[in-house]
Amino acid sequence: MKYNTQKEKLIMPEYGRNIQNMVNHCVSIEDPEERKRCANAIIDVMGNMFPHLRDVNNFKHILWDHLAIMSDFKLDIDYPYEVIKKEELYSSPGRLEYSRPSMKYRHYGKILERIINIATKMEDGEEKKQLVKLILNQMKRSYVQWNKAIDDEKIFEDLRELSGGKLNIKSEDYSIPEIKVTPSRTKLKNIKYQRKK
């Protein structure tokens, strides 16, 4: 008995060995018209294997690409579509450019910096005071996530710096509420272990 592991490796296993055998037979046909007819028959069978993909816009184009790949680009026919080339198939994709926002303090995040910018442009009043308090609270939450020691003076100083000196709040004017730090899972496990003793 011959196992599949002993047989030739399939180029596209999702189509199975029978389709691969059909493609190999198609490549070996010498008559161009007969080869073209055989290729169309293979495409029909491949399309019937995945009927749920027929709603995709370029479904037939994808099938012809797959046929070219399965034939190892040796199938010599006039393709109805521009099929993928061997060099394109194995070439690495182009480098993706990621946005690198210029943030002064990354632990606060760029959204908070935008909100600070909005607050600096607001007219003085109760609404601006409330927004600045919310900003300070959020800054403390973000600060606590990345730093072990909590320093309110540092947060006031950072707000002053991020606002370009326009939001100059002092610790005497406003006291930032304490942030409850949720313990990590390992700490919780240790507490449960200690309670069992």
Salt bridges, closest charged atoms under 4 A:
GLU34 OE1 - ARG37 NH2 2.78
ASP44 OD1 - LYS60 NZ 3.73
ASP65 OD1 - HIS61 NE2 3.98
ASP72 OD2 - LYS74 NZ 3.89
ASP72 OD1 - LYS86 NZ 3.48
GLU82 OE2 - LYS85 NZ 2.95
ASP124 OD1 - LYS128 NZ 3.23
ASP152 OD1 - LYS140 NZ 3.06
ASP158 OD1 - LYS154 NZ 2.86
GLU161 OE2 - LYS104 NZ 3.18
GLU178 OE2 - LYS140 NZ 3.71
